[in-house]
Every structure is written in C-alpha cells, then in structure tokens.
C-alpha cells in the first residue's frame, strides 16, 4: 500500500453514528438463536470448569494440609501425592477429549449454522440507527 492508495478499512464513525457491522453484531448478540447457543455452551463448560477447579484445589489443599495422607506410599517410592498429581494430567486430557467430542456432536453444528445465517444476512436485523 502506498501513500496515495485509499485506506481499505472503513472510516471511524462520527460521534453518535454506528457502522452497519456494529448494528449487525448487536443484533446477533441479542438474537434468541445466539442466546440459545450461549446457553448450550455454558451448560457444558461451566460445570466442567467447576469440576476441574474443585479437583485441582482439592489437590493443592491436600498437598498443603494433609501431608501425612499425601505422603503415604502406594507402592515402592510412589506416594499418594504423585498419583494425584499424575491424575491431574489425566483429568486435563480427559476433559479436553470430552469437550472436543461434545463440541463436535452438539455445539459446532449449531455455531456453524448460526454463522452461515449471519453471514448470509438471513437474520432479521434492524439496521436503522438507534
């Protein structure tokens, strides 16, 4: 791009003006379809996050306050704390795989459908200035 080429970006809106894409974004964000998609996402992600954080903080708390328990030998020089620590990795991978499978089965199709409708402007978007 040279100094004489026009800037391909849209001009900034004047005070009190909004660009068309901003209205479209707001319309999508306020649409019932997007709200339903967000609810579906939250129904999976929030409980899974809470479960993982509970498990993680339980491990940290046990490591700090239940040292006798975490120091018990399971076999050889392997202690309960090591087993729980390794299970942190296992649970992270398990949650990641569960999310990927869930997203593939439930979420991605709905998100792609909504994205297609938005990009083809088939949503009922009121583009009048507010």
N, CA, C and O atoms as a Tinker XYZ file with bonds, in Angstrom:
   520  protein
     1  N      0.849000   -1.164000    0.000000    73     2
     2  CA     0.000000    0.000000    0.000000    64     1     3
     3  C      0.896000    1.228000    0.000000    63     2     4     5
     4  O      1.806000    1.346000    0.820000    81     3
     5  N      0.631000    2.131000   -0.920000    73     3     6
     6  CA     1.415000    3.365000   -0.984000    64     5     7
     7  C      0.644000    4.487000   -0.322000    63     6     8     9
     8  O     -0.510000    4.320000    0.073000    81     7
     9  N      1.294000    5.630000   -0.207000    73     7    10
    10  CA     0.669000    6.773000    0.459000    64     9    11
    11  C     -0.550000    7.288000   -0.305000    63    10    12    13
    12  O     -1.410000    7.946000    0.280000    81    11
    13  N     -0.635000    6.996000   -1.612000    73    11    14
    14  CA    -1.759000    7.502000   -2.395000    64    13    15
    15  C     -2.905000    6.511000   -2.496000    63    14    16    17
    16  O     -3.993000    6.873000   -2.945000    81    15
    17  N     -2.682000    5.248000   -2.082000    73    15    18
    18  CA    -3.763000    4.263000   -2.117000    64    17    19
    19  C     -4.787000    4.587000   -1.038000    63    18    20    21
    20  O     -4.427000    5.039000    0.050000    81    19
    21  N     -6.076000    4.354000   -1.341000    73    19    22
    22  CA    -7.093000    4.594000   -0.313000    64    21    23
    23  C     -6.982000    3.559000    0.798000    63    22    24    25
    24  O     -6.594000    2.416000    0.557000    81    23
    25  N     -7.315000    3.957000    1.983000    73    23    26
    26  CA    -7.285000    3.060000    3.139000    64    25    27
    27  C     -8.443000    2.071000    2.995000    63    26    28    29
    28  O     -9.595000    2.498000    2.914000    81    27
    29  N     -8.167000    0.746000    2.961000    73    27    30
    30  CA    -9.247000   -0.225000    2.763000    64    29    31
    31  C    -10.135000   -0.407000    3.992000    63    30    32    33
    32  O    -11.212000   -0.995000    3.890000    81    31
    33  N     -9.707000    0.083000    5.138000    73    31    34
    34  CA   -10.512000   -0.059000    6.349000    64    33    35
    35  C    -11.647000    0.949000    6.342000    63    34    36    37
    36  O    -11.498000    2.045000    5.803000    81    35
    37  N    -12.771000    0.593000    6.931000    73    35    38
    38  CA   -13.875000    1.558000    6.997000    64    37    39
    39  C    -13.498000    2.738000    7.884000    63    38    40    41
    40  O    -12.751000    2.595000    8.852000    81    39
    41  N    -14.026000    3.896000    7.538000    73    39    42
    42  CA   -13.751000    5.095000    8.330000    64    41    43
    43  C    -14.395000    4.951000    9.701000    63    42    44    45
    44  O    -15.426000    4.295000    9.853000    81    43
    45  N    -13.781000    5.568000   10.683000    73    43    46
    46  CA   -14.340000    5.541000   12.034000    64    45    47
    47  C    -15.651000    6.308000   12.031000    63    46    48    49
    48  O    -15.762000    7.335000   11.362000    81    47
    49  N    -16.646000    5.827000   12.767000    73    47    50
    50  CA   -17.924000    6.533000   12.783000    64    49    51
    51  C    -17.795000    7.883000   13.481000    63    50    52    53
    52  O    -17.021000    8.049000   14.423000    81    51
    53  N    -18.567000    8.828000   12.995000    73    51    54
    54  CA   -18.613000   10.141000   13.652000    64    53    55
    55  C    -19.340000    9.980000   14.977000    63    54    56    57
    56  O    -19.994000    8.963000   15.210000    81    55
    57  N    -19.230000   10.957000   15.829000    73    55    58
    58  CA   -19.879000   10.902000   17.138000    64    57    59
    59  C    -21.374000   10.657000   16.957000    63    58    60    61
    60  O    -22.037000   11.358000   16.193000    81    59
    61  N    -21.896000    9.666000   17.659000    73    59    62
    62  CA   -23.313000    9.362000   17.607000    64    61    63
    63  C    -23.684000    8.435000   16.452000    63    62    64    65
    64  O    -24.823000    7.970000   16.401000    81    63
    65  N    -22.766000    8.147000   15.521000    73    63    66
    66  CA   -23.026000    7.253000   14.391000    64    65    67
    67  C    -22.548000    5.857000   14.728000    63    66    68    69
    68  O    -21.679000    5.668000   15.579000    81    67
    69  N    -23.128000    4.888000   14.050000    73    67    70
    70  CA   -22.696000    3.498000   14.200000    64    69    71
    71  C    -22.516000    2.906000   12.817000    63    70    72    73
    72  O    -23.255000    3.231000   11.888000    81    71
    73  N    -21.525000    2.031000   12.688000    73    71    74
    74  CA   -21.357000    1.324000   11.427000    64    73    75
    75  C    -22.393000    0.223000   11.315000    63    74    76    77
    76  O    -22.929000   -0.249000   12.318000    81    75
    77  N    -22.666000   -0.178000   10.095000    73    75    78
    78  CA   -23.630000   -1.237000    9.844000    64    77    79
    79  C    -23.220000   -2.531000   10.526000    63    78    80    81
    80  O    -24.064000   -3.238000   11.077000    81    79
    81  N    -21.907000   -2.852000   10.495000    73    79    82
    82  CA   -21.467000   -4.100000   11.117000    64    81    83
    83  C    -21.684000   -4.078000   12.625000    63    82    84    85
    84  O    -21.918000   -5.128000   13.222000    81    83
    85  N    -21.612000   -2.919000   13.248000    73    83    86
    86  CA   -21.862000   -2.831000   14.693000    64    85    87
    87  C    -23.321000   -3.162000   14.987000    63    86    88    89
    88  O    -23.617000   -3.865000   15.953000    81    87
    89  N    -24.226000   -2.662000   14.163000    73    87    90
    90  CA   -25.641000   -2.981000   14.350000    64    89    91
    91  C    -25.884000   -4.467000   14.146000    63    90    92    93
    92  O    -26.658000   -5.089000   14.873000    81    91
    93  N    -25.207000   -5.033000   13.138000    73    91    94
    94  CA   -25.345000   -6.472000   12.886000    64    93    95
    95  C    -24.821000   -7.292000   14.046000    63    94    96    97
    96  O    -25.430000   -8.292000   14.426000    81    95
    97  N    -23.707000   -6.882000   14.608000    73    95    98
    98  CA   -23.135000   -7.584000   15.755000    64    97    99
    99  C    -24.103000   -7.537000   16.936000    63    98   100   101
   100  O    -24.363000   -8.556000   17.576000    81    99
   101  N    -24.623000   -6.368000   17.214000    73    99   102
   102  CA   -25.562000   -6.218000   18.332000    64   101   103
   103  C    -26.808000   -7.057000   18.088000    63   102   104   105
   104  O    -27.328000   -7.694000   19.004000    81   103
   105  N    -27.281000   -7.051000   16.843000    73   103   106
   106  CA   -28.478000   -7.834000   16.523000    64   105   107
   107  C    -28.222000   -9.324000   16.732000    63   106   108   109
   108  O    -29.085000  -10.031000   17.252000    81   107
   109  N    -27.061000   -9.801000   16.338000    73   107   110
   110  CA   -26.731000  -11.219000   16.537000    64   109   111
   111  C    -26.602000  -11.512000   18.027000    63   110   112   113
   112  O    -27.143000  -12.504000   18.514000    81   111
   113  N    -25.893000  -10.658000   18.746000    73   111   114
   114  CA   -25.690000  -10.875000   20.183000    64   113   115
   115  C    -27.001000  -10.877000   20.953000    63   114   116   117
   116  O    -27.118000  -11.545000   21.981000    81   115
   117  N    -27.975000  -10.144000   20.471000    73   115   118
   118  CA   -29.274000  -10.070000   21.145000    64   117   119
   119  C    -30.288000  -11.059000   20.591000    63   118   120   121
   120  O    -31.412000  -11.123000   21.088000    81   119
   121  N    -29.918000  -11.832000   19.576000    73   119   122
   122  CA   -30.864000  -12.753000   18.948000    64   121   123
   123  C    -31.121000  -13.964000   19.835000    63   122   124   125
   124  O    -30.239000  -14.381000   20.585000    81   123
   125  N    -32.319000  -14.531000   19.756000    73   123   126
   126  CA   -32.634000  -15.731000   20.542000    64   125   127
   127  C    -31.766000  -16.924000   20.153000    63   126   128   129
   128  O    -31.443000  -17.756000   21.000000    81   127
   129  N    -31.384000  -17.014000   18.873000    73   127   130
   130  CA   -30.537000  -18.128000   18.434000    64   129   131
   131  C    -29.171000  -18.079000   19.103000    63   130   132   133
   132  O    -28.657000  -19.107000   19.543000    81   131
   133  N    -28.586000  -16.899000   19.182000    73   131   134
   134  CA   -27.283000  -16.750000   19.820000    64   133   135
   135  C    -27.396000  -17.011000   21.320000    63   134   136   137
   136  O    -26.523000  -17.647000   21.910000    81   135
   137  N    -28.464000  -16.523000   21.932000    73   135   138
   138  CA   -28.680000  -16.759000   23.365000    64   137   139
   139  C    -28.804000  -18.259000   23.643000    63   138   140   141
   140  O    -28.275000  -18.752000   24.639000    81   139
   141  N    -29.501000  -18.982000   22.767000    73   139   142
   142  CA   -29.644000  -20.427000   22.942000    64   141   143
   143  C    -28.292000  -21.122000   22.781000    63   142   144   145
   144  O    -27.971000  -22.046000   23.528000    81   143
   145  N    -27.514000  -20.679000   21.818000    73   143   146
   146  CA   -26.180000  -21.253000   21.602000    64   145   147
   147  C    -25.290000  -20.996000   22.812000    63   146   148   149
   148  O    -24.542000  -21.875000   23.239000    81   147
   149  N    -25.372000  -19.803000   23.355000    73   147   150
   150  CA   -24.579000  -19.461000   24.534000    64   149   151
   151  C    -25.009000  -20.318000   25.732000    63   150   152   153
   152  O    -24.164000  -20.757000   26.511000    81   151
   153  N    -26.321000  -20.557000   25.880000    73   151   154
   154  CA   -26.815000  -21.402000   26.980000    64   153   155
   155  C    -26.296000  -22.828000   26.852000    63   154   156   157
   156  O    -25.877000  -23.430000   27.840000    81   155
   157  N    -26.321000  -23.370000   25.635000    73   155   158
   158  CA   -25.823000  -24.723000   25.398000    64   157   159
   159  C    -24.342000  -24.797000   25.773000    63   158   160   161
   160  O    -23.909000  -25.743000   26.431000    81   159
   161  N    -23.579000  -23.805000   25.356000    73   159   162
   162  CA   -22.145000  -23.766000   25.664000    64   161   163
   163  C    -21.918000  -23.705000   27.171000    63   162   164   165
   164  O    -21.107000  -24.454000   27.716000    81   163
   165  N    -22.631000  -22.819000   27.831000    73   163   166
   166  CA   -22.435000  -22.640000   29.274000    64   165   167
   167  C    -22.849000  -23.872000   30.065000    63   166   168   169
   168  O    -22.239000  -24.184000   31.088000    81   167
   169  N    -23.891000  -24.584000   29.598000    73   167   170
   170  CA   -24.335000  -25.778000   30.300000    64   169   171
   171  C    -23.264000  -26.860000   30.339000    63   170   172   173
   172  O    -23.241000  -27.677000   31.260000    81   171
   173  N    -22.390000  -26.871000   29.361000    73   171   174
   174  CA   -21.300000  -27.846000   29.375000    64   173   175
   175  C    -20.060000  -27.276000   30.058000    63   174   176   177
   176  O    -19.467000  -27.926000   30.919000    81   175
   177  N    -19.674000  -26.078000   29.680000    73   175   178
   178  CA   -18.384000  -25.528000   30.100000    64   177   179
   179  C    -18.350000  -25.151000   31.578000    63   178   180   181
   180  O    -17.363000  -25.444000   32.252000    81   179
   181  N    -19.369000  -24.526000   32.092000    73   179   182
   182  CA   -19.333000  -24.095000   33.493000    64   181   183
   183  C    -19.234000  -25.269000   34.465000    63   182   184   185
   184  O    -18.373000  -25.246000   35.345000    81   183
   185  N    -20.080000  -26.296000   34.342000    73   183   186
   186  CA   -19.928000  -27.434000   35.267000    64   185   187
   187  C    -18.578000  -28.136000   35.120000    63   186   188   189
   188  O    -17.982000  -28.557000   36.111000    81   187
   189  N    -18.097000  -28.259000   33.881000    73   187   190
   190  CA   -16.813000  -28.929000   33.671000    64   189   191
   191  C    -15.679000  -28.106000   34.283000    63   190   192   193
   192  O    -14.750000  -28.666000   34.865000    81   191
   193  N    -15.752000  -26.792000   34.156000    73   191   194
   194  CA   -14.742000  -25.925000   34.760000    64   193   195
   195  C    -14.791000  -26.025000   36.279000    63   194   196   197
   196  O    -13.754000  -26.124000   36.935000    81   195
   197  N    -15.999000  -26.000000   36.834000    73   195   198
   198  CA   -16.152000  -26.117000   38.284000    64   197   199
   199  C    -15.605000  -27.455000   38.786000    63   198   200   201
   200  O    -14.943000  -27.512000   39.822000    81   199
   201  N    -15.885000  -28.519000   38.052000    73   199   202
   202  CA   -15.394000  -29.837000   38.428000    64   201   203
   203  C    -13.868000  -29.864000   38.429000    63   202   204   205
   204  O    -13.251000  -30.354000   39.375000    81   203
   205  N    -13.262000  -29.335000   37.365000    73   203   206
   206  CA   -11.807000  -29.360000   37.291000    64   205   207
   207  C    -11.174000  -28.490000   38.377000    63   206   208   209
   208  O    -10.214000  -28.907000   39.025000    81   207
   209  N    -11.707000  -27.283000   38.579000    73   207   210
   210  CA   -11.125000  -26.404000   39.596000    64   209   211
   211  C    -11.267000  -26.993000   40.996000    63   210   212   213
   212  O    -10.367000  -26.855000   41.826000    81   211
   213  N    -12.394000  -27.649000   41.259000    73   211   214
   214  CA   -12.572000  -28.315000   42.556000    64   213   215
   215  C    -11.517000  -29.397000   42.742000    63   214   216   217
   216  O    -10.890000  -29.490000   43.798000    81   215
   217  N    -11.327000  -30.206000   41.717000    73   215   218
   218  CA   -10.327000  -31.277000   41.761000    64   217   219
   219  C     -8.927000  -30.693000   41.935000    63   218   220   221
   220  O     -8.132000  -31.206000   42.723000    81   219
   221  N     -8.627000  -29.626000   41.206000    73   219   222
   222  CA    -7.301000  -29.005000   41.285000    64   221   223
   223  C     -7.044000  -28.424000   42.685000    63   222   224   225
   224  O     -5.997000  -28.673000   43.282000    81   223
   225  N     -8.012000  -27.647000   43.203000    73   223   226
   226  CA    -7.813000  -27.043000   44.525000    64   225   227
   227  C     -7.816000  -28.084000   45.632000    63   226   228   229
   228  O     -7.147000  -27.905000   46.650000    81   227
   229  N     -8.560000  -29.170000   45.447000    73   227   230
   230  CA    -8.503000  -30.262000   46.416000    64   229   231
   231  C     -7.076000  -30.819000   46.474000    63   230   232   233
   232  O     -6.548000  -31.073000   47.556000    81   231
   233  N     -6.471000  -31.002000   45.327000    73   231   234
   234  CA    -5.096000  -31.490000   45.253000    64   233   235
   235  C     -4.141000  -30.524000   45.960000    63   234   236   237
   236  O     -3.287000  -30.947000   46.739000    81   235
   237  N     -4.290000  -29.232000   45.685000    73   235   238
   238  CA    -3.411000  -28.236000   46.315000    64   237   239
   239  C     -3.621000  -28.217000   47.827000    63   238   240   241
   240  O     -2.653000  -28.200000   48.588000    81   239
   241  N     -4.869000  -28.221000   48.261000    73   239   242
   242  CA    -5.159000  -28.193000   49.696000    64   241   243
   243  C     -4.642000  -29.456000   50.391000    63   242   244   245
   244  O     -4.061000  -29.380000   51.474000    81   243
   245  N     -4.853000  -30.607000   49.768000    73   243   246
   246  CA    -4.341000  -31.841000   50.357000    64   245   247
   247  C     -2.821000  -31.819000   50.430000    63   246   248   249
   248  O     -2.236000  -32.296000   51.403000    81   247
   249  N     -2.190000  -31.273000   49.419000    73   247   250
   250  CA    -0.725000  -31.189000   49.407000    64   249   251
   251  C     -0.200000  -30.324000   50.539000    63   250   252   253
   252  O      0.861000  -30.596000   51.101000    81   251
   253  N     -0.951000  -29.279000   50.870000    73   251   254
   254  CA    -0.510000  -28.350000   51.918000    64   253   255
   255  C     -0.923000  -28.772000   53.317000    63   254   256   257
   256  O     -0.159000  -28.599000   54.267000    81   255
   257  N     -2.131000  -29.326000   53.458000    73   255   258
   258  CA    -2.675000  -29.551000   54.793000    64   257   259
   259  C     -2.839000  -31.018000   55.178000    63   258   260   261
   260  O     -3.072000  -31.322000   56.349000    81   259
   261  N     -2.724000  -31.918000   54.231000    73   259   262
   262  CA    -2.843000  -33.349000   54.547000    64   261   263
   263  C     -1.571000  -34.063000   54.092000    63   262   264   265
   264  O     -1.612000  -35.025000   53.325000    81   263
   265  N     -0.454000  -33.565000   54.586000    73   263   266
   266  CA     0.840000  -34.092000   54.128000    64   265   267
   267  C      1.025000  -35.565000   54.502000    63   266   268   269
   268  O      1.663000  -36.316000   53.764000    81   267
   269  N      0.476000  -35.973000   55.632000    73   267   270
   270  CA     0.592000  -37.384000   56.017000    64   269   271
   271  C     -0.123000  -38.270000   55.000000    63   270   272   273
   272  O      0.409000  -39.291000   54.564000    81   271
   273  N     -1.331000  -37.867000   54.632000    73   271   274
   274  CA    -2.104000  -38.633000   53.640000    64   273   275
   275  C     -1.397000  -38.644000   52.286000    63   274   276   277
   276  O     -1.242000  -39.696000   51.667000    81   275
   277  N     -0.972000  -37.471000   51.836000    73   275   278
   278  CA    -0.334000  -37.374000   50.516000    64   277   279
   279  C      1.031000  -38.069000   50.496000    63   278   280   281
   280  O      1.530000  -38.436000   49.432000    81   279
   281  N      1.627000  -38.247000   51.671000    73   279   282
   282  CA     2.933000  -38.891000   51.755000    64   281   283
   283  C      2.882000  -40.391000   51.911000    63   282   284   285
   284  O      3.922000  -41.049000   51.945000    81   283
   285  N      1.670000  -40.951000   52.008000    73   283   286
   286  CA     1.553000  -42.411000   52.162000    64   285   287
   287  C      2.026000  -43.106000   50.893000    63   286   288   289
   288  O      1.712000  -42.696000   49.776000    81   287
   289  N      2.791000  -44.167000   51.103000    73   287   290
   290  CA     3.296000  -44.929000   49.965000    64   289   291
   291  C      2.190000  -45.803000   49.391000    63   290   292   293
   292  O      1.461000  -46.472000   50.122000    81   291
   293  N      2.083000  -45.783000   48.093000    73   291   294
   294  CA     1.134000  -46.656000   47.407000    64   293   295
   295  C      1.853000  -47.963000   47.059000    63   294   296   297
   296  O      1.354000  -49.057000   47.322000    81   295
   297  N      3.032000  -47.816000   46.463000    73   295   298
   298  CA     3.929000  -48.950000   46.201000    64   297   299
   299  C      5.317000  -48.386000   45.917000    63   298   300   301
   300  O      5.447000  -47.320000   45.315000    81   299
   301  N      6.313000  -49.075000   46.336000    73   299   302
   302  CA     7.691000  -48.616000   46.147000    64   301   303
   303  C      7.877000  -47.212000   46.704000    63   302   304   305
   304  O      7.514000  -46.939000   47.848000    81   303
   305  N      8.445000  -46.320000   45.892000    73   303   306
   306  CA     8.611000  -44.926000   46.290000    64   305   307
   307  C      7.520000  -44.015000   45.717000    63   306   308   309
   308  O      7.693000  -42.798000   45.649000    81   307
   309  N      6.418000  -44.599000   45.313000    73   307   310
   310  CA     5.301000  -43.833000   44.749000    64   309   311
   311  C      4.317000  -43.515000   45.867000    63   310   312   313
   312  O      3.798000  -44.404000   46.543000    81   311
   313  N      4.079000  -42.214000   46.039000    73   311   314
   314  CA     3.189000  -41.743000   47.106000    64   313   315
   315  C      1.840000  -41.317000   46.532000    63   314   316   317
   316  O      1.693000  -41.125000   45.325000    81   315
   317  N      0.866000  -41.176000   47.418000    73   315   318
   318  CA    -0.471000  -40.732000   47.011000    64   317   319
   319  C     -0.381000  -39.388000   46.288000    63   318   320   321
   320  O     -1.088000  -39.176000   45.304000    81   319
   321  N      0.465000  -38.489000   46.753000    73   319   322
   322  CA     0.604000  -37.168000   46.125000    64   321   323
   323  C      1.051000  -37.257000   44.670000    63   322   324   325
   324  O      0.571000  -36.502000   43.825000    81   323
   325  N      1.964000  -38.170000   44.376000    73   323   326
   326  CA     2.421000  -38.371000   42.992000    64   325   327
   327  C      1.279000  -38.910000   42.138000    63   326   328   329
   328  O      1.075000  -38.464000   41.009000    81   327
   329  N      0.541000  -39.863000   42.680000    73   327   330
   330  CA    -0.590000  -40.436000   41.940000    64   329   331
   331  C     -1.620000  -39.346000   41.639000    63   330   332   333
   332  O     -2.093000  -39.230000   40.508000    81   331
   333  N     -1.967000  -38.547000   42.657000    73   331   334
   334  CA    -2.933000  -37.459000   42.439000    64   333   335
   335  C     -2.398000  -36.434000   41.443000    63   334   336   337
   336  O     -3.147000  -35.915000   40.615000    81   335
   337  N     -1.106000  -36.147000   41.526000    73   335   338
   338  CA    -0.501000  -35.199000   40.590000    64   337   339
   339  C     -0.590000  -35.700000   39.154000    63   338   340   341
   340  O     -0.915000  -34.937000   38.245000    81   339
   341  N     -0.305000  -36.970000   38.954000    73   339   342
   342  CA    -0.426000  -37.548000   37.609000    64   341   343
   343  C     -1.884000  -37.587000   37.144000    63   342   344   345
   344  O     -2.176000  -37.424000   35.959000    81   343
   345  N     -2.787000  -37.806000   38.096000    73   343   346
   346  CA    -4.211000  -37.793000   37.739000    64   345   347
   347  C     -4.676000  -36.400000   37.302000    63   346   348   349
   348  O     -5.670000  -36.280000   36.585000    81   347
   349  N     -3.973000  -35.355000   37.723000    73   347   350
   350  CA    -4.278000  -34.001000   37.238000    64   349   351
   351  C     -4.089000  -33.947000   35.720000    63   350   352   353
   352  O     -4.917000  -33.392000   34.998000    81   351
   353  N     -2.986000  -34.532000   35.253000    73   351   354
   354  CA    -2.737000  -34.566000   33.805000    64   353   355
   355  C     -3.791000  -35.403000   33.093000    63   354   356   357
   356  O     -4.309000  -35.013000   32.046000    81   355
   357  N     -4.100000  -36.552000   33.669000    73   355   358
   358  CA    -5.096000  -37.446000   33.069000    64   357   359
   359  C     -6.444000  -36.734000   32.978000    63   358   360   361
   360  O     -7.113000  -36.798000   31.946000    81   359
   361  N     -6.844000  -36.054000   34.059000    73   359   362
   362  CA    -8.145000  -35.377000   34.046000    64   361   363
   363  C     -8.162000  -34.219000   33.048000    63   362   364   365
   364  O     -9.192000  -33.953000   32.429000    81   363
   365  N     -7.040000  -33.536000   32.888000    73   363   366
   366  CA    -6.970000  -32.450000   31.898000    64   365   367
   367  C     -7.177000  -33.004000   30.495000    63   366   368   369
   368  O     -7.950000  -32.445000   29.716000    81   367
   369  N     -6.500000  -34.087000   30.169000    73   367   370
   370  CA    -6.677000  -34.692000   28.844000    64   369   371
   371  C     -8.087000  -35.240000   28.668000    63   370   372   373
   372  O     -8.670000  -35.114000   27.592000    81   371
   373  N     -8.639000  -35.848000   29.714000    73   371   374
   374  CA    -9.993000  -36.402000   29.629000    64   373   375
   375  C    -11.019000  -35.290000   29.391000    63   374   376   377
   376  O    -11.920000  -35.442000   28.566000    81   375
   377  N    -10.883000  -34.185000   30.104000    73   375   378
   378  CA   -11.813000  -33.068000   29.918000    64   377   379
   379  C    -11.662000  -32.483000   28.517000    63   378   380   381
   380  O    -12.654000  -32.127000   27.881000    81   379
   381  N    -10.431000  -32.383000   28.037000    73   379   382
   382  CA   -10.202000  -31.874000   26.685000    64   381   383
   383  C    -10.848000  -32.782000   25.645000    63   382   384   385
   384  O    -11.493000  -32.296000   24.716000    81   383
   385  N    -10.684000  -34.077000   25.788000    73   383   386
   386  CA   -11.312000  -35.010000   24.843000    64   385   387
   387  C    -12.826000  -34.967000   24.944000    63   386   388   389
   388  O    -13.519000  -35.022000   23.928000    81   387
   389  N    -13.345000  -34.870000   26.171000    73   387   390
   390  CA   -14.796000  -34.790000   26.344000    64   389   391
   391  C    -15.343000  -33.523000   25.694000    63   390   392   393
   392  O    -16.390000  -33.558000   25.048000    81   391
   393  N    -14.638000  -32.406000   25.861000    73   391   394
   394  CA   -15.081000  -31.161000   25.239000    64   393   395
   395  C    -15.050000  -31.272000   23.715000    63   394   396   397
   396  O    -15.992000  -30.855000   23.042000    81   395
   397  N    -13.975000  -31.828000   23.178000    73   395   398
   398  CA   -13.858000  -31.950000   21.720000    64   397   399
   399  C    -14.981000  -32.829000   21.162000    63   398   400   401
   400  O    -15.569000  -32.496000   20.133000    81   399
   401  N    -15.276000  -33.925000   21.818000    73   399   402
   402  CA   -16.370000  -34.800000   21.362000    64   401   403
   403  C    -17.707000  -34.094000   21.491000    63   402   404   405
   404  O    -18.529000  -34.157000   20.577000    81   403
   405  N    -17.937000  -33.420000   22.618000    73   403   406
   406  CA   -19.196000  -32.699000   22.827000    64   405   407
   407  C    -19.358000  -31.595000   21.787000    63   406   408   409
   408  O    -20.426000  -31.449000   21.192000    81   407
   409  N    -18.301000  -30.822000   21.571000    73   407   410
   410  CA   -18.376000  -29.725000   20.605000    64   409   411
   411  C    -18.664000  -30.263000   19.213000    63   410   412   413
   412  O    -19.445000  -29.674000   18.466000    81   411
   413  N    -18.042000  -31.372000   18.866000    73   411   414
   414  CA   -18.259000  -31.965000   17.553000    64   413   415
   415  C    -19.700000  -32.447000   17.396000    63   414   416   417
   416  O    -20.304000  -32.256000   16.341000    81   415
   417  N    -20.250000  -33.064000   18.429000    73   415   418
   418  CA   -21.609000  -33.620000   18.359000    64   417   419
   419  C    -22.689000  -32.560000   18.526000    63   418   420   421
   420  O    -23.704000  -32.606000   17.830000    81   419
   421  N    -22.493000  -31.599000   19.442000    73   419   422
   422  CA   -23.570000  -30.712000   19.854000    64   421   423
   423  C    -23.377000  -29.269000   19.410000    63   422   424   425
   424  O    -24.297000  -28.661000   18.863000    81   423
   425  N    -22.213000  -28.725000   19.634000    73   423   426
   426  CA   -22.041000  -27.277000   19.545000    64   425   427
   427  C    -21.633000  -26.770000   18.161000    63   426   428   429
   428  O    -22.215000  -25.807000   17.662000    81   427
   429  N    -20.657000  -27.394000   17.546000    73   427   430
   430  CA   -20.089000  -26.870000   16.307000    64   429   431
   431  C    -21.112000  -26.749000   15.184000    63   430   432   433
   432  O    -21.094000  -25.775000   14.432000    81   431
   433  N    -21.992000  -27.718000   15.066000    73   431   434
   434  CA   -23.024000  -27.656000   14.025000    64   433   435
   435  C    -23.950000  -26.468000   14.215000    63   434   436   437
   436  O    -24.270000  -25.760000   13.260000    81   435
   437  N    -24.373000  -26.254000   15.435000    73   435   438
   438  CA   -25.247000  -25.106000   15.723000    64   437   439
   439  C    -24.531000  -23.783000   15.482000    63   438   440   441
   440  O    -25.102000  -22.846000   14.924000    81   439
   441  N    -23.271000  -23.722000   15.910000    73   439   442
   442  CA   -22.496000  -22.489000   15.712000    64   441   443
   443  C    -22.276000  -22.222000   14.225000    63   442   444   445
   444  O    -22.368000  -21.078000   13.780000    81   443
   445  N    -21.990000  -23.260000   13.463000    73   443   446
   446  CA   -21.786000  -23.090000   12.019000    64   445   447
   447  C    -23.078000  -22.652000   11.343000    63   446   448   449
   448  O    -23.062000  -21.804000   10.452000    81   447
   449  N    -24.190000  -23.228000   11.766000    73   447   450
   450  CA   -25.489000  -22.840000   11.202000    64   449   451
   451  C    -25.790000  -21.373000   11.484000    63   450   452   453
   452  O    -26.223000  -20.644000   10.592000    81   451
   453  N    -25.568000  -20.947000   12.696000    73   451   454
   454  CA   -25.796000  -19.542000   13.052000    64   453   455
   455  C    -24.834000  -18.639000   12.285000    63   454   456   457
   456  O    -25.231000  -17.578000   11.803000    81   455
   457  N    -23.603000  -19.044000   12.172000    73   455   458
   458  CA   -22.621000  -18.253000   11.431000    64   457   459
   459  C    -23.029000  -18.111000    9.967000    63   458   460   461
   460  O    -22.902000  -17.032000    9.388000    81   459
   461  N    -23.511000  -19.183000    9.376000    73   459   462
   462  CA   -23.947000  -19.141000    7.980000    64   461   463
   463  C    -25.139000  -18.197000    7.813000    63   462   464   465
   464  O    -25.187000  -17.410000    6.867000    81   463
   465  N    -26.086000  -18.279000    8.724000    73   463   466
   466  CA   -27.244000  -17.383000    8.625000    64   465   467
   467  C    -26.848000  -15.929000    8.807000    63   466   468   469
   468  O    -27.385000  -15.045000    8.140000    81   467
   469  N    -25.908000  -15.681000    9.712000    73   467   470
   470  CA   -25.456000  -14.312000    9.949000    64   469   471
   471  C    -24.707000  -13.788000    8.731000    63   470   472   473
   472  O    -24.930000  -12.657000    8.299000    81   471
   473  N    -23.821000  -14.606000    8.181000    73   471   474
   474  CA   -23.027000  -14.140000    7.043000    64   473   475
   475  C    -23.873000  -13.970000    5.788000    63   474   476   477
   476  O    -23.519000  -13.191000    4.903000    81   475
   477  N    -24.986000  -14.691000    5.703000    73   475   478
   478  CA   -25.861000  -14.524000    4.540000    64   477   479
   479  C    -26.965000  -13.505000    4.819000    63   478   480   481
   480  O    -27.866000  -13.318000    4.001000    81   479
   481  N    -26.889000  -12.855000    5.969000    73   479   482
   482  CA   -27.833000  -11.791000    6.363000    64   481   483
   483  C    -29.272000  -12.274000    6.413000    63   482   484   485
   484  O    -30.196000  -11.506000    6.146000    81   483
   485  N    -29.468000  -13.541000    6.752000    73   483   486
   486  CA   -30.833000  -14.028000    6.833000    64   485   487
   487  C    -31.460000  -13.779000    8.193000    63   486   488   489
   488  O    -32.639000  -14.064000    8.400000    81   487
   489  N    -30.673000  -13.248000    9.118000    73   487   490
   490  CA   -31.259000  -12.860000   10.404000    64   489   491
   491  C    -32.094000  -11.610000   10.198000    63   490   492   493
   492  O    -31.776000  -10.785000    9.342000    81   491
   493  N    -33.114000  -11.469000   10.940000    73   491   494
   494  CA   -33.931000  -10.270000   10.869000    64   493   495
   495  C    -33.209000   -9.143000   11.594000    63   494   496   497
   496  O    -33.436000   -8.925000   12.785000    81   495
   497  N    -32.352000   -8.434000   10.894000    73   495   498
   498  CA   -31.539000   -7.396000   11.511000    64   497   499
   499  C    -32.141000   -6.042000   11.174000    63   498   500   501
   500  O    -32.277000   -5.687000   10.003000    81   499
   501  N    -32.487000   -5.316000   12.173000    73   499   502
   502  CA   -32.995000   -3.954000   12.001000    64   501   503
   503  C    -31.778000   -3.034000   11.923000    63   502   504   505
   504  O    -31.074000   -2.851000   12.916000    81   503
   505  N    -31.533000   -2.464000   10.765000    73   503   506
   506  CA   -30.317000   -1.668000   10.557000    64   505   507
   507  C    -30.564000   -0.160000   10.700000    63   506   508   509
   508  O    -29.728000    0.652000   10.304000    81   507
   509  N    -31.698000    0.196000   11.259000    73   507   510
   510  CA   -31.941000    1.623000   11.473000    64   509   511
   511  C    -31.097000    2.121000   12.632000    63   510   512   513
   512  O    -30.890000    1.380000   13.594000    81   511
   513  N    -30.606000    3.345000   12.575000    73   511   514
   514  CA   -29.839000    3.888000   13.719000    64   513   515
   515  C    -30.716000    3.922000   14.967000    63   514   516   517
   516  O    -31.926000    4.141000   14.903000    81   515
   517  N    -30.069000    3.701000   16.086000    73   515   518
   518  CA   -30.812000    3.702000   17.362000    64   517   519
   519  C    -30.708000    5.012000   18.042000    63   518   520
   520  O    -31.269000    5.193000   19.122000    81   519
